[in-house]
Amino acid sequence: MESTHLLGGSKKRVKIHPQTVTAKYATHTPYSPQPGVHTHFPQPGDEGYDDAPSFEDFGSFLEETSDRKRLTEGRKWPLTLFGSKDKDKDSTAGSSSSKPQSSGGGDGGSEGTSKGTAAKASGKGVGNQLASFGEASVSASRLTWVGLLGAALAHGCLIVLTRLASERFSLGPLFLLLVRSVLQLASVAAPLYKGENPFGPQGYRLRLLCYGLSYSLSLCCAYASLTFISVGNGTTTWRLATTALSATLAFLLLEERLALPDVITIAAGLCGLGLALLPEGADEGNSDPAPTDPVAFWKGAFGWSLSALAGLWMALALVGYRSLKDRVGVGTALFTVSWTGCLLAPASLVLLQEGWSWPSSAPAWGLVLGLVACSVAAFLGMTHALTRLHPALVSASQSLEVPVALLLHLAVLPLAPSAPEVVGSVMVILSVGWLVAIKLLPSRGGGRRQREEYEEILDSPIK
C-alpha cells in the first residue's frame, strides 16, 4: 500500500508493511494541483478534525495486529496463579508515547546536516542519561546486596540467640516466636505514617493475607521442629528446602527463570548445606545409646518433616510477596506477618503442648529484645531484596547464616566443628561470594555495551 503526500517542494512516498513503515523523500518542483484531484486534510477547528485518526492510533493498531505480538502472546504460560510481567504493554506504551515532529519544507542538504548534528547532540545527552541511570542501578544493586548480607548476618545471630535462650533460660522456641510477633506489631506505624492501609490495598488483601499466613506457618513449623531436632539441623534443612522450592515455585507461578550461572552457584550452595547436615546426623546416631528406639526415631523424623514443611511455606511466602512487590510496602508486609504470627503461634503452643515460660531476669529480657531486633533486621533486608531479585537468589544468599552461626557458636560455645561441617560452610561462603560477584561486577561493562550500541544506532544513516 502506498500513499503520496505532497507538501511544498518535497515529495514523500510512504510504504506501509505489516511490521515496518518506510518513508522516502525526494525534491521536486513546487506542487501544482492537477485537474480533478482534490486533496484536503482537516485542520484544527474544522468539522471532523477530532474524528481523524492520529499517528499514535495507527502505531498502536500496528502493534496490536503485528505478528510479533501474536507470537509473543502464544508463548506465554496459559495458567499463572500470581500473574506475570507483560513486557508487550510496556513496549506499546513506549511506542505510543513517541510523537513525530513535523518539519517545514526547505533545502534537503542543510536539513539533513542539521538533523545529523541534532542527533549527535541528543545522542550525547541520552548517553549521559544512560550512564547516570546505569550508575544509579549499580548503586541500588550494591545497597540491595549489602542489605541481603546484613540479613544473613542477622539470621545467624538469631540462630545463636535462640539456642542460648533455650539452653540457659529455658525459653521455648514457640514462646519466643509469640513474643517477637507481639513486639513487631509496632510496625503498624510505618504504613500509617505513609497514609497506607495496614491491611493492604483494595483488591490485594486476600493475597496479602495468604502471604502472611504462609510466612507465619513457616516460622511456626521451623520453631516447632527445634523441639525434636537440634537448632543447626532444623535451620540448615529449612534453608535448603526454601532455596530449592522457591526456584521451582517462582518458575511455575511467576514464570521467572534463573540464568545458568545462577543455577550452578545455587546448586553449589545446596551441596554445601547438605555437607553441613552430615556430621551432626552422624554424631547423633553414634551418641544415641539406643538407635533402634522407635520413639526417638519418629520424633526425629517428625522434626525433619517440620523443617522441610517450613521450607515449603517460606518458599510460597517469598513467591507471594514477589508478586505483590509493586503494591505492598515492606512495613505493611512486616505488620501482616506480625499479626498473623500472633494468631498462629498460640495455636501451635496449644497443639504441641509446649510449656509456658516467661523471662525472669534482665539478661533474659535483653536476649529476647536482641532476638526481636535481629528478626526485624533480617526481615527488612530480605523483603526489600525481593523487590529486585529472584526469590531463589534471596534465599540462597541467606544460606550464609549457617557459617555465621558456626563462627558465633565457636565464640560463645567452644565446640570444635567436624571436617565435613567446615567444608560445607566454606562451600556456602564461596557460592554466596561468587553470586554477589557475578551480579555486581559485570554491571558497568553491560551498561557500557548498551550505550555503545545505542550510539551506533544514532550515528547510523538509517533512522
ZAMARGU-4260 file (C-alpha; in steps of 0.2 Angstrom, whole numbers, plus 5000, padded with zeros to 4 digits):
<rodrens>
0) 5000/5000/5000 | 5007/5017/4995 | 5001/5034/4998 | 5008/5050/4991 | 5009/5066/5001
5) 5014/5082/4993 | 5020/5097/5003 | 5028/5112/4996 | 5044/5106/4986 | 5046/5089/4993
10) 5038/5073/4989 | 5035/5059/5002 | 5032/5041/4997 | 5027/5030/5011 | 5027/5011/5010
15) 5017/5003/5024 | 5021/4985/5029 | 5013/4974/5042 | 5029/4976/5053 | 5038/4992/5046
20) 5034/5009/5039 | 5047/5016/5026 | 5047/5034/5021 | 5057/5041/5006 | 5059/5059/5002
25) 5063/5067/4985 | 5065/5085/4980 | 5053/5090/4966 | 5046/5106/4958 | 5033/5115/4968
30) 5017/5107/4969 | 5003/5112/4957 | 4986/5104/4959 | 4981/5093/4945 | 4964/5095/4937
35) 4951/5083/4945 | 4962/5079/4960 | 4957/5087/4977 | 4967/5084/4992 | 4961/5091/5009
40) 4967/5087/5027 | 4956/5093/5041 | 4964/5107/5051 | 4961/5112/5069 | 4944/5120/5070
45) 4937/5111/5055 | 4922/5099/5056 | 4928/5081/5058 | 4945/5086/5064 | 4943/5076/5080
50) 4937/5061/5071 | 4953/5060/5060 | 4964/5045/5065 | 4980/5050/5073 | 4998/5043/5070
55) 4998/5037/5088 | 4982/5027/5085 | 4990/5020/5069 | 5005/5015/5079 | 4995/5006/5092
60) 4985/4997/5079 | 5000/4991/5070 | 5007/4985/5087 | 4991/4976/5091 | 4990/4967/5074
65) 5008/4963/5072 | 5013/4945/5070 | 5027/4948/5083 | 5014/4952/5097 | 5003/4937/5092
70) 5019/4925/5093 | 5024/4933/5110 | 5007/4930/5117 | 5007/4912/5111 | 5022/4908/5120
75) 5015/4914/5137 | 5011/4902/5151 | 4992/4900/5150 | 4989/4897/5168 | 4998/4908/5181
80) 4992/4910/5199 | 5000/4926/5204 | 5002/4934/5186 | 5017/4938/5176 | 5025/4954/5169
85) 5018/4960/5152 | 5033/4967/5143 | 5022/4970/5127 | 5012/4983/5137 | 5027/4992/5141
90) 5034/4992/5124 | 5017/4998/5117 | 5016/5012/5129 | 5033/5017/5124 | 5029/5017/5106
95) 5013/5026/5108 | 5021/5040/5118 | 5033/5044/5105 | 5026/5058/5093 | 5033/5063/5076
100) 5040/5080/5074 | 5034/5090/5059 | 5046/5100/5049 | 5043/5113/5036 | 5050/5112/5018
105) 5067/5118/5014 | 5084/5114/5007 | 5087/5095/5009 | 5106/5095/5012 | 5105/5109/5025
110) 5090/5100/5033 | 5100/5083/5034 | 5115/5092/5041 | 5105/5100/5055 | 5097/5083/5059
115) 5113/5074/5060 | 5120/5087/5072 | 5105/5087/5082 | 5105/5068/5083 | 5123/5068/5089
120) 5119/5081/5102 | 5104/5071/5108 | 5115/5055/5107 | 5127/5063/5119 | 5113/5068/5131
125) 5105/5051/5130 | 5122/5043/5133 | 5124/5054/5149 | 5107/5049/5155 | 5110/5031/5152
130) 5127/5032/5160 | 5119/5040/5176 | 5105/5028/5175 | 5117/5013/5175 | 5127/5021/5189
135) 5111/5023/5199 | 5106/5005/5195 | 5123/4998/5201 | 5122/5008/5217 | 5105/5002/5221
140) 5110/4984/5217 | 5125/4986/5229 | 5114/4993/5243 | 5102/4978/5240 | 5116/4965/5242
145) 5123/4974/5257 | 5105/4973/5265 | 5104/4954/5260 | 5121/4950/5268 | 5116/4960/5283
150) 5100/4950/5284 | 5111/4934/5283 | 5121/4940/5297 | 5106/4944/5307 | 5099/4927/5304
155) 5115/4919/5310 | 5114/4929/5326 | 5095/4924/5328 | 5100/4906/5327 | 5113/4908/5341
160) 5101/4919/5352 | 5088/4906/5350 | 5099/4892/5356 | 5105/4902/5371 | 5088/4906/5376
165) 5083/4888/5375 | 5098/4881/5385 | 5102/4895/5398 | 5085/4902/5401 | 5073/4888/5397
170) 5063/4898/5385 | 5053/4888/5372 | 5055/4892/5353 | 5037/4895/5350 | 5036/4906/5365
175) 5050/4917/5358 | 5040/4917/5341 | 5025/4923/5350 | 5035/4937/5359 | 5043/4943/5344
180) 5026/4943/5334 | 5018/4954/5348 | 5033/4966/5349 | 5033/4968/5330 | 5015/4974/5330
185) 5023/4991/5332 | 5027/4991/5314 | 5009/4996/5310 | 5016/5014/5312 | 5025/5013/5295
190) 5010/5011/5284 | 5000/5023/5294 | 5014/5036/5293 | 5014/5034/5274 | 4995/5035/5273
195) 4993/5017/5268 | 4980/5004/5274 | 4989/4992/5286 | 4979/4978/5279 | 4984/4981/5261
200) 4977/4990/5246 | 4959/4986/5240 | 4959/4970/5229 | 4975/4963/5236 | 4971/4960/5254
205) 4967/4941/5251 | 4984/4938/5243 | 4992/4948/5257 | 4983/4938/5270 | 4989/4922/5261
210) 5007/4929/5261 | 5006/4932/5280 | 4999/4915/5284 | 5012/4906/5274 | 5026/4916/5282
215) 5019/4913/5299 | 5016/4895/5296 | 5034/4893/5290 | 5040/4901/5306 | 5029/4890/5317
220) 5035/4874/5309 | 5053/4879/5310 | 5052/4884/5328 | 5042/4869/5332 | 5055/4857/5324
225) 5068/4863/5337 | 5059/4854/5350 | 5063/4837/5341 | 5080/4841/5332 | 5094/4852/5335
230) 5095/4870/5330 | 5108/4868/5317 | 5099/4853/5309 | 5082/4862/5309 | 5090/4879/5302
235) 5100/4870/5288 | 5086/4859/5282 | 5074/4874/5282 | 5086/4885/5272 | 5090/4870/5260
240) 5071/4867/5256 | 5067/4885/5255 | 5080/4888/5241 | 5076/4873/5231 | 5057/4875/5232
245) 5057/4894/5229 | 5067/4892/5212 | 5053/4879/5207 | 5038/4889/5213 | 5045/4905/5205
250) 5046/4897/5188 | 5029/4888/5190 | 5019/4903/5197 | 5028/4918/5191 | 5037/4912/5175
255) 5053/4919/5182 | 5068/4908/5177 | 5086/4908/5183 | 5102/4910/5172 | 5114/4896/5170
260) 5127/4904/5181 | 5114/4907/5195 | 5108/4888/5194 | 5126/4882/5196 | 5130/4894/5210
265) 5114/4889/5220 | 5117/4871/5217 | 5135/4873/5224 | 5127/4881/5239 | 5114/4867/5242
270) 5128/4854/5241 | 5137/4864/5255 | 5121/4864/5266 | 5120/4845/5263 | 5138/4843/5269
275) 5134/4854/5284 | 5120/4842/5289 | 5130/4826/5288 | 5141/4827/5303 | 5128/4832/5316
280) 5117/4817/5310 | 5131/4805/5311 | 5136/4812/5329 | 5118/4810/5335 | 5117/4792/5328
285) 5134/4787/5337 | 5129/4796/5353 | 5112/4788/5354 | 5113/4773/5366 | 5098/4765/5358
290) 5097/4769/5340 | 5083/4757/5337 | 5071/4766/5349 | 5056/4769/5339 | 5050/4784/5349
295) 5067/4793/5346 | 5066/4788/5328 | 5049/4795/5325 | 5052/4811/5335 | 5067/4814/5324
300) 5058/4810/5308 | 5044/4822/5314 | 5056/4836/5317 | 5064/4834/5300 | 5047/4834/5292
305) 5043/4850/5301 | 5059/4858/5294 | 5055/4853/5276 | 5037/4859/5278 | 5043/4876/5285
310) 5054/4877/5269 | 5039/4874/5258 | 5029/4888/5267 | 5043/4900/5266 | 5045/4897/5248
315) 5027/4901/5245 | 5029/4917/5256 | 5044/4923/5246 | 5035/4920/5229 | 5019/4928/5236
320) 5027/4944/5241 | 5037/4944/5224 | 5020/4945/5216 | 5015/4959/5227 | 5031/4969/5227
325) 5023/4984/5217 | 5008/4985/5228 | 5013/4981/5246 | 5027/4990/5256 | 5039/4982/5267
330) 5031/4990/5283 | 5014/4983/5278 | 5022/4966/5275 | 5030/4966/5292 | 5014/4971/5301
335) 5005/4957/5291 | 5017/4944/5297 | 5016/4950/5315 | 4998/4949/5317 | 4996/4933/5308
340) 5010/4926/5319 | 5001/4932/5335 | 4986/4921/5329 | 4996/4905/5324 | 5010/4905/5337
345) 4997/4902/5352 | 4988/4889/5342 | 5005/4880/5339 | 5009/4881/5358 | 4992/4873/5362
350) 4994/4860/5349 | 5011/4854/5353 | 5008/4857/5372 | 5024/4867/5374 | 5026/4873/5392
355) 5024/4892/5395 | 5040/4900/5401 | 5042/4919/5405 | 5059/4928/5406 | 5063/4931/5424
360) 5079/4941/5423 | 5086/4956/5415 | 5098/4946/5404 | 5084/4935/5398 | 5074/4950/5393
365) 5089/4958/5385 | 5092/4942/5375 | 5073/4942/5369 | 5074/4960/5364 | 5090/4956/5354
370) 5081/4942/5346 | 5067/4953/5341 | 5079/4966/5334 | 5088/4953/5323 | 5072/4946/5317
375) 5066/4963/5311 | 5083/4967/5303 | 5083/4951/5294 | 5065/4953/5288 | 5068/4970/5281
380) 5084/4966/5272 | 5077/4950/5264 | 5060/4958/5260 | 5067/4973/5252 | 5078/4962/5241
385) 5063/4953/5234 | 5058/4969/5225 | 5073/4967/5214 | 5080/4949/5215 | 5073/4932/5211
390) 5066/4923/5227 | 5079/4909/5225 | 5093/4921/5224 | 5087/4929/5240 | 5085/4913/5249
395) 5102/4907/5243 | 5111/4922/5250 | 5103/4919/5267 | 5112/4902/5267 | 5127/4912/5274
400) 5118/4911/5291 | 5125/4893/5293 | 5143/4898/5293 | 5139/4914/5303 | 5131/4904/5316
405) 5145/4891/5316 | 5158/4905/5320 | 5147/4913/5333 | 5145/4896/5341 | 5164/4894/5342
410) 5164/4911/5351 | 5150/4908/5363 | 5150/4889/5365 | 5168/4882/5361 | 5163/4867/5352
415) 5175/4860/5338 | 5166/4858/5321 | 5170/4842/5311 | 5178/4842/5294 | 5163/4840/5283
420) 5154/4854/5293 | 5169/4866/5289 | 5170/4861/5271 | 5151/4864/5269 | 5152/4881/5277
425) 5167/4885/5265 | 5156/4880/5250 | 5142/4891/5256 | 5153/4906/5258 | 5161/4904/5241
430) 5144/4901/5232 | 5137/4917/5240 | 5153/4927/5237 | 5153/4921/5218 | 5134/4925/5217
435) 5137/4943/5223 | 5152/4945/5211 | 5143/4940/5196 | 5128/4951/5200 | 5138/4967/5203
440) 5155/4966/5194 | 5148/4965/5176 | 5135/4979/5178 | 5146/4993/5172 | 5153/4983/5157
445) 5135/4979/5152 | 5129/4997/5153 | 5144/5002/5143 | 5140/4990/5129 | 5122/4996/5129
450) 5127/5014/5127 | 5139/5010/5113 | 5126/5000/5104 | 5114/5015/5106 | 5126/5027/5100
455) 5129/5016/5084 | 5111/5017/5081 | 5111/5036/5082 | 5126/5038/5071 | 5118/5026/5058
460) 5112/5035/5042 | 5096/5023/5043 | 5084/5030/5056
</rodrens>
